[in-house]
Amino acid sequence: MRPILDCDANATYSPDEQIRGVISSCLNSLGNPSSTHRGGQRARADIEEARATLRRVVGAGGADTVVFTSGATEANNMVIRGAAQRGGGLITSALEHPCVLAPVLQYQREGRSVVLVQPERDGLVSVESVVRHVTPETALVSIMLANNEVGSVNPIQEIAAAVRTIAPKAIVHTDAAQALGKIPCVFSLLGVDAMTLSAHKIGGLSGVGALVLRHGLELEPLIRGGAQEGKLRGGTENVLGINVFGKALELIEKEGSERFARMSHTRDLFETRLTAELSDVEFHARAVSRLPNTSSVYLAGIRADDLIVAMDLERILISSGAACSSGKPEPSHVLMAMGFDEEHTRSTIRVSFRADCDDAGVERLVASLSKAVTRMRSVPRAA
Ligand code: PLP
């Protein structure tokens, strides 16, 4: 059953009607891009068109490398392993998605020097907090552009510039999976060596992503096999997923900054209306640069998991922290890193709007949340 209102766009931005139409037309060109016959060549041409679109939309140069992967998880693993193979220390932040934290922490268990930079209470990773740990031997600095749970947007351009002055050979990487389609995301302006993207965060299909690499940066493949993707990723390409990624990129390009403005209007309306309806509400990262569609809300006296179920019964989707950790008993590592206690994290929901959510949708969400929260607060909680 499809939801009436999907306010969980940071988990997955399900394809809209236009993209659903594109999916069926893409089914006509599913040849193997490595085949020399016309079916294969057509699939190859479609993939190269998607690659050119991606380069254009994210401001990567013609000489920069774009490797299509099975998602942001693989892209992050590829750049982390590639950097680690060069030797030297690894620096990342405690805010990162588990697909950055898990491989980096594995290297730490194997004896490598690893630093997890702590964010401020507002969810930002400051330039100083990173630079403090950088040495000429640093192999990797990986800081996400935008956080998936609280939406804080880190000063990547400044971090990259500062790291270069101390460690010119370090790979500076940013996970931009949540930034694409929500804020300008321009590879050449960010000044990083590598950037990770994910298709299903912008209305493409899950299981597809990309790693953008600065011209001249050489990395070992993570997946070895055939010579696909410039010998950087073996395996027959996900032709359908890559085509649809290209079309989703074209759509966000067409919408331009109007898309960001719409999201921001929706999010601001939500926060104003919710504050008017409910007491004891606190928004995280509100005072800093953050994604225009994301609202991380602490609701005193509420269990976020119970609220998610109550909303789901009304066919409204929200989440508690990251989708990947939903269903797990652990509290959000992001909020904990920001200095909040466990109780606070368990009373926090994440609302992440689609670009097509209108004011009526916001009113519906606020009405349902207010009703459920008021009901839950009136029932004494078991100790
Ligand atoms: N990085 C961030 C910041 C994310 O939010 C996610 C997914 O939630 C990922 C990486 C993983 O993306 P994928 O599902 O494409 O592997």
Residues whose N, C-alpha, C, O or C-beta is under 5 A from the ligand:
A	BS01	PLP	N10 A11 G71 A72 T73 H97 A146 N148 D175 A177 Q178 S198 V208 G209
